[in-house]
Amino acid sequence: MIELNSGAAPEAPRPLAVTVKAACKFIGVGRTTMWGLIKSGRVETARIGRRRVVLFASLEALLAQGSAS
């Protein structure tokens, strides 16, 4: 049986981690602010080889905190 789409577009999978540059674009801050958030521990990162990536869930949590206050 073929199921017809009910008009809702399927949700795109969200990334687990993004580059620091992409994280800046996602939340609309500059690199200096992003690195400040990383150094303060408000945004979590992981190292993969020599590259540092920002955990996407950490960005969502940061924004959720901001909207709650």
N, CA, C and O atoms as a DFTB+ gen file, in Angstrom:
276 C
 N C O
     1  1       0.833      -1.171       0.000
     2  2       0.000       0.000       0.000
     3  2       0.885       1.244       0.000
     4  3       1.846       1.317       0.765
     5  1       0.577       2.202      -0.832
     6  2       1.333       3.449      -0.918
     7  2       0.657       4.490      -0.046
     8  3      -0.541       4.748      -0.164
     9  1       1.455       5.081       0.831
    10  2       0.921       6.107       1.728
    11  2       1.157       7.479       1.110
    12  3       2.277       7.804       0.717
    13  1       0.115       8.271       1.027
    14  2       0.236       9.603       0.459
    15  2       0.740      10.579       1.513
    16  3       0.434      10.456       2.699
    17  1       1.510      11.539       1.056
    18  2       2.036      12.574       1.947
    19  2       0.886      13.449       2.412
    20  3       0.082      13.902       1.596
    21  1       0.798      13.688       3.707
    22  2      -0.308      14.479       4.256
    23  2      -0.074      15.977       4.129
    24  3      -0.765      16.764       4.776
    25  1       0.882      16.381       3.312
    26  2       1.146      17.796       3.127
    27  2       2.307      18.298       3.962
    28  3       2.845      19.372       3.690
    29  1       2.697      17.550       4.960
    30  2       3.823      17.954       5.806
    31  2       5.110      17.442       5.177
    32  3       5.224      16.266       4.832
    33  1       6.063      18.331       5.035
    34  2       7.348      17.940       4.464
    35  2       8.115      17.125       5.501
    36  3       8.057      17.425       6.694
    37  1       8.827      16.107       5.058
    38  2       9.615      15.326       6.018
    39  2      10.715      16.203       6.623
    40  3      11.318      17.036       5.946
    41  1      10.952      15.991       7.906
    42  2      11.942      16.798       8.598
    43  2      13.343      16.371       8.167
    44  3      13.657      15.181       8.141
    45  1      14.174      17.344       7.832
    46  2      15.543      17.038       7.436
    47  2      16.329      16.611       8.672
    48  3      16.137      17.167       9.754
    49  1      17.198      15.642       8.519
    50  2      17.997      15.224       9.669
    51  2      18.919      16.359      10.111
    52  3      19.515      17.048       9.283
    53  1      19.026      16.542      11.421
    54  2      19.901      17.606      11.899
    55  2      21.286      17.025      12.153
    56  3      21.418      15.849      12.492
    57  1      22.308      17.840      11.992
    58  2      23.663      17.327      12.176
    59  2      23.969      17.082      13.648
    60  3      23.368      17.700      14.526
    61  1      24.894      16.190      13.908
    62  2      25.351      15.957      15.280
    63  2      26.342      17.036      15.701
    64  3      26.372      17.458      16.857
    65  1      27.154      17.476      14.733
    66  2      28.160      18.493      15.011
    67  2      28.392      19.317      13.752
    68  3      28.198      18.844      12.632
    69  1      28.811      20.561      13.965
    70  2      29.092      21.463      12.851
    71  2      30.410      22.176      13.122
    72  3      30.889      22.197      14.256
    73  1      30.991      22.756      12.088
    74  2      32.219      23.522      12.274
    75  2      31.924      24.777      13.090
    76  3      30.771      25.186      13.223
    77  1      32.966      25.375      13.626
    78  2      32.795      26.615      14.390
    79  2      32.202      27.693      13.486
    80  3      31.336      28.457      13.912
    81  1      32.661      27.752      12.259
    82  2      32.150      28.748      11.303
    83  2      30.651      28.542      11.047
    84  3      29.889      29.508      11.019
    85  1      30.232      27.294      10.861
    86  2      28.815      27.007      10.631
    87  2      27.996      27.301      11.875
    88  3      26.871      27.791      11.773
    89  1      28.547      27.007      13.059
    90  2      27.843      27.290      14.314
    91  2      27.583      28.786      14.450
    92  3      26.516      29.194      14.908
    93  1      28.543      29.594      14.058
    94  2      28.373      31.054      14.088
    95  2      27.195      31.470      13.221
    96  3      26.380      32.300      13.625
    97  1      27.108      30.894      12.031
    98  2      26.017      31.223      11.112
    99  2      24.666      30.760      11.652
   100  3      23.668      31.471      11.532
   101  1      24.636      29.559      12.252
   102  2      23.378      29.022      12.778
   103  2      22.761      29.925      13.832
   104  3      21.550      30.151      13.823
   105  1      23.585      30.450      14.749
   106  2      23.008      31.248      15.835
   107  2      23.224      32.742      15.659
   108  3      22.777      33.532      16.490
   109  1      23.904      33.140      14.586
   110  2      24.016      34.555      14.263
   111  2      24.979      35.343      15.134
   112  3      24.704      36.489      15.489
   113  1      26.115      34.730      15.480
   114  2      27.136      35.445      16.244
   115  2      28.457      35.395      15.490
   116  3      28.628      34.594      14.571
   117  1      29.376      36.245      15.881
   118  2      30.693      36.273      15.267
   119  2      31.614      35.233      15.890
   120  3      31.279      34.592      16.886
   121  1      32.783      35.083      15.275
   122  2      33.754      34.085      15.738
   123  2      34.247      34.375      17.153
   124  3      34.418      33.452      17.949
   125  1      34.475      35.639      17.471
   126  2      34.961      35.987      18.801
   127  2      33.939      35.599      19.868
   128  3      34.300      35.046      20.907
   129  1      32.673      35.888      19.609
   130  2      31.610      35.517      20.551
   131  2      31.514      34.010      20.683
   132  3      31.370      33.492      21.790
   133  1      31.592      33.295      19.554
   134  2      31.502      31.831      19.592
   135  2      32.645      31.250      20.406
   136  3      32.426      30.367      21.236
   137  1      33.866      31.733      20.180
   138  2      35.001      31.209      20.937
   139  2      34.863      31.553      22.412
   140  3      35.299      30.775      23.261
   141  1      34.274      32.685      22.741
   142  2      34.010      33.023      24.136
   143  2      33.034      32.046      24.764
   144  3      33.221      31.621      25.904
   145  1      31.982      31.685      24.016
   146  2      31.006      30.705      24.491
   147  2      31.651      29.331      24.692
   148  3      31.333      28.619      25.643
   149  1      32.553      28.975      23.791
   150  2      33.248      27.696      23.892
   151  2      34.157      27.694      25.126
   152  3      34.143      26.752      25.919
   153  1      34.943      28.756      25.275
   154  2      35.880      28.825      26.400
   155  2      35.166      28.877      27.745
   156  3      35.684      28.367      28.739
   157  1      33.979      29.489      27.791
   158  2      33.227      29.565      29.043
   159  2      32.503      28.260      29.365
   160  3      32.002      28.086      30.476
   161  1      32.446      27.341      28.398
   162  2      31.780      26.060      28.608
   163  2      30.298      26.074      28.290
   164  3      29.619      25.067      28.487
   165  1      29.782      27.194      27.801
   166  2      28.357      27.266      27.464
   167  2      28.035      26.521      26.178
   168  3      26.892      26.119      25.961
   169  1      29.037      26.335      25.323
   170  2      28.888      25.576      24.080
   171  2      29.917      24.450      24.123
   172  3      31.101      24.688      24.364
   173  1      29.458      23.229      23.889
   174  2      30.336      22.056      23.938
   175  2      30.920      21.756      22.563
   176  3      30.259      21.910      21.536
   177  1      32.166      21.328      22.573
   178  2      32.847      20.963      21.339
   179  2      33.474      19.591      21.476
   180  3      33.550      19.023      22.565
   181  1      33.920      19.075      20.347
   182  2      34.673      17.822      20.310
   183  2      35.808      18.003      19.312
   184  3      35.703      18.776      18.360
   185  1      36.884      17.282      19.547
   186  2      38.002      17.310      18.611
   187  2      37.959      16.043      17.770
   188  3      37.799      14.935      18.283
   189  1      38.104      16.234      16.481
   190  2      38.204      15.110      15.552
   191  2      39.498      15.348      14.786
   192  3      39.553      16.174      13.875
   193  1      40.517      14.626      15.160
   194  2      41.838      14.894      14.609
   195  2      42.284      16.278      15.074
   196  3      42.318      16.547      16.275
   197  1      42.619      17.141      14.149
   198  2      43.014      18.511      14.483
   199  2      41.847      19.478      14.429
   200  3      41.993      20.650      14.778
   201  1      40.709      19.006      14.003
   202  2      39.546      19.876      13.812
   203  2      38.663      19.901      15.058
   204  3      38.449      18.871      15.698
   205  1      38.158      21.076      15.392
   206  2      37.217      21.224      16.506
   207  2      35.835      21.444      15.905
   208  3      35.655      22.286      15.025
   209  1      34.865      20.680      16.390
   210  2      33.485      20.835      15.940
   211  2      32.600      21.154      17.135
   212  3      32.894      20.763      18.264
   213  1      31.523      21.862      16.872
   214  2      30.568      22.259      17.901
   215  2      29.414      21.269      17.886
   216  3      28.856      20.972      16.829
   217  1      29.058      20.760      19.055
   218  2      27.937      19.821      19.146
   219  2      26.632      20.581      18.938
   220  3      26.355      21.556      19.636
   221  1      25.842      20.133      17.985
   222  2      24.621      20.842      17.603
   223  2      23.628      20.918      18.764
   224  3      22.949      21.929      18.939
   225  1      23.547      19.855      19.549
   226  2      22.643      19.843      20.701
   227  2      23.022      20.938      21.694
   228  3      22.161      21.494      22.376
   229  1      24.308      21.241      21.769
   230  2      24.784      22.302      22.657
   231  2      24.283      23.672      22.186
   232  3      23.940      24.526      23.003
   233  1      24.243      23.872      20.876
   234  2      23.706      25.131      20.327
   235  2      22.219      25.252      20.625
   236  3      21.735      26.324      20.991
   237  1      21.496      24.144      20.464
   238  2      20.058      24.155      20.754
   239  2      19.802      24.460      22.227
   240  3      18.887      25.213      22.559
   241  1      20.608      23.875      23.104
   242  2      20.449      24.111      24.543
   243  2      20.748      25.570      24.883
   244  3      20.063      26.161      25.718
   245  1      21.749      26.149      24.254
   246  2      22.099      27.543      24.484
   247  2      20.937      28.451      24.104
   248  3      20.589      29.374      24.841
   249  1      20.346      28.184      22.957
   250  2      19.227      29.007      22.492
   251  2      17.975      28.791      23.352
   252  3      17.207      29.727      23.575
   253  1      17.772      27.576      23.828
   254  2      16.637      27.282      24.698
   255  2      16.780      28.033      26.025
   256  3      15.789      28.518      26.570
   257  1      18.009      28.131      26.548
   258  2      18.258      28.880      27.777
   259  2      17.942      30.354      27.569
   260  3      17.347      31.000      28.432
   261  1      18.346      30.878      26.419
   262  2      18.130      32.290      26.128
   263  2      16.662      32.632      25.997
   264  3      16.240      33.718      26.395
   265  1      15.877      31.720      25.446
   266  2      14.446      32.011      25.265
   267  2      13.669      31.830      26.562
   268  3      12.577      32.379      26.709
   269  1      14.222      31.062      27.509
   270  2      13.533      30.838      28.779
   271  2      13.706      32.011      29.725
   272  3      12.877      32.213      30.612
   273  1      14.771      32.792      29.553
   274  2      14.983      33.903      30.487
   275  2      14.402      35.206      30.020
   276  3      14.512      36.216      30.715
